[in-house]
Amino acid sequence: MVGVLRSTYDRKTGKCLSREIIEVLDMTDKEFYAPIVEIEAKCIMEKLAKERKEKNV
């Protein structure tokens, strides 16, 4: 289970004014982590491609 949390912060002080769970979702670990893995994998692949390109120049 994953809770969707709404937090309100004071822009001047940065302090948290309130937090509330607005929704509870039932999802698998794969559904939860898939977007994070996709983003990180893309960044890693771009860095590797850049390094390869720099070595070949």
N, C-alpha and C positions, 0 to 999 in steps of 0.2 A: 504494500500500500504506500501511496505517496500523497502527501498533503500539499495543496496549493496555498501558500502563505502570502498574505498581504501585509506589508510593512509600511508604516508611514514615518518619515524622517524629517526633522527640522533642518532646513537647508543651511541655516546660519551656524548651528552648533553641531550638526551631524548626529545628534542623539535620536534614538529610536523613540517615537512617541506612542506607537501602538503596533500590535501584531495580532492577526487573527487568521485562523484557518478558514478559507472560504470554500474549499472543495476537497474531497478525499477521492483519489483515483486508485483503481486497482490495476496495476500494470506489472509486467514481468521485468526482471532485471535487464533482459535484452532490450525491451522497449525503452527503458529508462536510460541505459547507457549508450544506445546506438547513435543518437545525435552527437554526443560528446566524442565518441570514437571516430565518427565520420569527420568532424571538424579537425580533431587532432591529427588524424591520418593525412588529411589534405595538407595541413601545415608541414608535417614531416616530409611528405613527398615533394612539396615545393622547395623546401630547404635542400633536400638531397639533389634535386634536379639543378638547383642553382650552384651547389658545390661541384657537381660533375661538369657543369658548363664552364665554371671558373678554372677547373683543372685542365680542361681541354683547350683553353685559349692560350 
